[in-house]
Amino acid sequence: MKTHKIIFDFDNTIGLHKTEDTSDISKCEPNIPLIQTINKLYENGFYIKILTARGHLSCKSREQADKKYRPIIEKWLSDNNVLYNELSFNKDLALYYVDDLSLSPNDILQLEKLL
């Protein structure tokens, strides 16, 4: 059983937007070094949860966002060979997140040294 959970954001973390127009998820470029690290973590028993706030502005509810964007994000994750356990749309839209256990994408890449 996977007991250690690591949560990753999707937009501009796993999938990188190359323009300010973030409406078309399929145009995200994969953050390959991060995806490689995510996959190693997954293969080493970590529970990988992907969160997204996508749809907060374009949908009336989190359920509507899930229904609209889940198939697109799941296809993108599959097409880019991202291993994960869970995709959740229950991330609040915020300017910043402050957490005593948070890591930047570059910080998490340093964990590869531990695997």
C-alpha positions in Angstrom: 0.0 0.0 0.0 1.3 3.5 -0.9 1.5 5.5 2.2 3.5 8.6 1.3 1.6 11.1 -0.7 3.1 13.8 -2.9 0.7 16.3 -4.5 1.6 18.1 -7.7 -0.2 20.9 -9.5 -0.9 20.4 -13.2 -0.8 23.8 -14.9 2.6 25.3 -15.2 4.1 22.6 -13.1 3.6 19.2 -14.9 2.2 20.8 -18.1 4.0 24.0 -19.1 2.1 26.8 -20.9 4.3 28.5 -23.4 2.0 31.5 -23.9 -0.4 33.5 -21.6 -3.3 31.7 -23.2 -3.8 28.8 -20.9 -7.2 27.7 -22.3 -6.0 24.9 -24.5 -4.5 22.3 -22.2 -3.5 20.1 -25.2 -0.9 22.7 -26.1 1.0 22.4 -22.8 4.5 21.1 -23.1 5.5 18.4 -20.8 7.9 19.2 -18.0 10.0 16.2 -18.8 12.5 16.3 -15.9 9.6 16.6 -13.5 7.6 13.9 -15.1 10.6 11.6 -14.9 10.9 12.3 -11.2 7.2 11.9 -10.7 7.3 8.5 -12.4 10.3 7.4 -10.3 8.5 8.5 -7.1 5.4 6.5 -8.2 7.5 3.4 -9.0 9.1 3.7 -5.6 5.8 3.5 -3.8 4.8 7.1 -3.4 1.1 8.0 -3.9 1.0 10.7 -6.6 -2.0 13.1 -6.5 -2.4 15.7 -9.2 -4.5 18.8 -8.3 -5.9 21.4 -10.6 -7.8 24.6 -10.1 -8.7 24.5 -13.8 -12.3 25.6 -14.4 -12.6 27.9 -11.4 -13.2 30.8 -13.8 -14.8 29.0 -16.8 -17.2 26.7 -14.9 -20.0 27.2 -12.4 -18.9 24.4 -10.1 -16.0 22.0 -9.4 -18.2 19.2 -10.7 -18.7 20.9 -14.0 -14.9 21.6 -14.2 -14.2 17.9 -13.5 -16.6 16.8 -16.2 -15.3 19.3 -18.7 -11.6 19.0 -18.2 -10.9 15.5 -16.7 -10.9 13.7 -20.1 -8.6 16.3 -21.6 -6.1 16.2 -18.7 -6.2 12.5 -18.4 -5.5 12.1 -22.1 -2.6 14.6 -21.7 -1.2 12.7 -18.8 -1.5 9.4 -20.6 0.0 10.8 -23.8 3.0 12.1 -21.8 3.4 8.9 -19.8 2.7 10.5 -16.4 2.2 7.9 -13.7 -0.2 8.9 -10.9 -2.8 7.6 -8.5 -5.4 10.4 -8.4 -6.5 13.5 -10.3 -8.5 16.0 -8.3 -10.3 19.2 -9.2 -10.7 20.3 -5.6 -7.9 22.8 -5.6 -8.9 26.3 -4.7 -7.9 29.1 -7.1 -5.3 31.2 -5.3 -2.5 33.6 -6.2 -0.1 31.7 -4.0 0.0 28.6 -1.7 2.0 28.7 1.5 2.8 25.4 3.1 5.6 24.4 5.4 6.1 21.2 3.4 6.0 22.8 -0.1 8.6 22.3 -2.7 9.1 24.1 -6.0 9.3 22.0 -9.2 13.0 22.5 -9.1 13.2 21.4 -5.5 11.4 18.2 -6.2 13.9 17.3 -8.9 16.5 17.2 -6.3 14.7 14.3 -4.6 15.8 12.1 -7.5 19.1 11.9 -5.7 17.3 10.1 -2.9 15.7 7.5 -5.2 
